[in-house]
Amino acid sequence: LIMPSRYEPCGLPQMYAQSYGTVPIATKTGGLVDSVADVSQGVESATGFYIPTLDVGSLMDTLAAAIDMFFRMPSEFRTMQQNAMRMDFYWPRAIDQYEQNIDWTLSDPPNSR
């Protein structure tokens, strides 16, 4: 799955794709940051590949890296697929985390100068 987005508020396609073992290739923006772990973090936790800048050269380089890993390091690629399939995008859990952040924000008094 290739998602070269300039703006992505949530990004459901990469979540669906990962649940089936598809390794996304995406820009580091919006909801893609929250749902795709880049290979630069290590294969043990990676679920995809980030396109560093949104231009043709970066896209081609990232695609080449993904294809290279698929053919030359199949066990590492398979590890990324398994990591992707283990991702937990369960909405009620995310809602609980958002509520905790809102509660924390509301309980923190504003700074006065």
C-alpha positions in Angstrom: 0.0 0.0 0.0 1.5 3.3 -1.0 0.1 6.4 0.8 2.1 9.5 -0.4 -0.2 11.9 1.5 0.4 15.6 2.1 -2.4 15.7 4.7 -3.9 12.7 6.4 -6.1 13.4 9.5 -6.6 9.7 10.3 -5.8 7.3 7.5 -8.0 4.2 7.7 -6.5 2.4 4.6 -3.2 1.7 6.2 -4.9 0.3 9.3 -7.0 -2.0 7.3 -4.0 -3.0 5.1 -1.8 -3.8 8.1 -4.4 -6.1 9.6 -4.0 -8.3 6.5 -0.2 -8.1 6.5 0.3 -5.4 3.9 3.3 -3.3 4.8 2.5 0.4 4.1 4.8 2.9 2.4 3.6 6.3 3.7 4.6 9.9 4.3 5.2 10.9 7.9 2.1 13.0 8.3 -1.1 13.1 10.4 -2.6 9.8 11.4 0.0 7.9 9.4 2.6 8.8 12.1 0.3 7.3 14.8 -0.3 4.0 12.9 2.8 3.2 10.9 6.2 2.4 12.6 9.1 3.1 10.3 11.7 0.5 9.5 14.4 2.9 10.8 13.1 2.1 14.3 14.3 -1.5 13.7 12.6 -4.5 12.1 11.5 -5.8 15.5 9.0 -3.0 15.9 8.6 -1.7 12.3 5.3 -2.0 10.4 6.1 0.0 7.3 8.3 2.5 5.5 8.2 6.3 5.7 8.8 8.4 2.6 11.1 11.1 4.0 10.0 13.9 1.7 7.1 13.9 -0.8 9.0 14.0 -4.1 9.5 11.5 -6.9 13.1 10.7 -5.8 12.2 10.0 -2.2 9.2 7.9 -3.3 11.4 5.8 -5.7 14.1 5.4 -3.1 11.6 4.2 -0.5 10.0 1.8 -2.9 13.4 0.4 -3.9 14.2 -0.1 -0.2 10.9 -2.0 0.4 11.3 -4.1 -2.7 14.9 -4.9 -1.8 13.9 -6.0 1.7 11.1 -8.1 0.3 13.5 -10.0 -2.0 16.8 -10.0 -0.2 15.6 -10.1 3.5 12.4 -12.0 3.4 12.5 -13.0 7.1 12.8 -9.4 8.1 10.0 -8.4 5.8 7.9 -11.2 7.2 8.6 -9.9 10.7 7.3 -6.4 9.6 4.2 -8.1 8.3 3.6 -9.9 11.5 4.2 -6.7 13.5 1.6 -5.0 11.3 -1.0 -7.7 11.8 -0.5 -7.4 15.6 -1.2 -3.7 15.6 -4.2 -2.8 17.8 -6.4 0.0 16.4 -9.3 -0.8 18.8 -11.3 2.5 18.9 -12.6 2.2 22.5 -9.1 2.0 23.8 -8.1 5.0 21.8 -11.1 6.9 23.1 -10.0 6.1 26.6 -6.6 7.6 25.9 -8.1 10.7 24.4 -10.3 11.1 27.4 -7.3 10.8 29.7 -5.5 13.5 27.7 -8.6 15.8 27.9 -8.9 15.2 31.6 -5.3 16.0 32.2 -5.5 19.2 30.0 -8.6 20.4 31.9 -7.1 19.8 35.3 -3.9 21.6 34.5 -4.3 25.3 35.5 -3.4 27.9 32.9 -0.2 29.8 33.2 -0.7 33.5 34.0 1.8 36.2 33.4 
